[in-house]
Amino acid sequence: MPELPEVQALVDFLAERTDGLAVTKVELASISVLKTFDPAPQSLEGAPVDGVSRHGKFLDIDVDGTHLVFHLARAGWLRWSDQLPATVVRPGKSPIALRVRLSDGSGFDLTEAGTKKSLAAYIVRDPAEVPGVARLGPDPLADDFTLDRFRELLAGRRTQIKGLLRDQEFIAGVGNAYSDEILHVAKLSPFAIAGTLAPEVVERLYTALRETLKSAVATASGKPAKELKDAKRAGMRVHARTGEACPVCGDVVREVSFADTSLQYCATCQTGGKPLADRRMSRLLK
């Protein structure tokens, strides 16, 4: 799933390529991907693109005051073309869910692989009309996201820090991959309880949060959409690197598996050398 750094890179990519252009046509190949009915897709046609922005993991294309907002979810992606084919997208014939044509012949497809469909698009007059956007917590890279504000957010939280970092109502834009990376940089167990962290640990976590995301945004910046997934994978220290050596201490990267996801960590760096219990594997071995 694309997270804040990749979404920001897509925003920058689209902003550059849509500058001065207008939407000429919106083609729906999957009716279920569009979660709104008013305004209609045709309301975007003939209107200029005024800007592209981000709300957490949501992308927002402002088309003369009407907004095309979309969330790529786990298996969605944006595929750009400098010259789109003239043929109309046919429902069910490809992974394409939605196509946007622009006035110079370029445009993009929103695609989704697999059978579990979570890609979501909205056409709204105000991005706050999108439920997921309305519920978002603060952006961790915003200027007003200070250490004091972070302390206030953590205070009294009886939640494991890994899950809290992924909670979009707590902080917007961080998912499974970057939460693993942030906790590794902060030298903190993913199972640590947020409200019990010592002041110096909170400061270390805040610094790791901001610096990890800023570094990832810088790495992704300027890359075309088709290269962002590989760039994200290449930049991971522990996430999706089970069995490999920790780049800091050389210990093996370990994994804890859940029903539909997993986390990776280094025991030496993060848990005082103690491996965390893998609940799913423990049940299988009984």
Secondary structure, DSSP 8 states (H G I E B T S, - for coil): ---HHHHHHHHHHHHHHHTT-BEEEEEES-GGGB---SS-GGGGTT-BEEEEEEETTEEEEEETTEEEEEE-TTTEEEEEESS--SS---TTSSSEEEEEEETTS-EEEEEE-SS----EEEEESSGGGSHHHHT----TTSTT--HHHHHHHHTT--SBHHHHHH-TTTSSS--HHHHHHHHHHHT--TT-BGGG--HHHHHHHHHHHHHHHHHHHHHHTT--GGGHHHHHHHH-SSTT-TTSB-TTT--BEEEEE-SS-EEEEEHHHHSTT-----HHHHHHH-
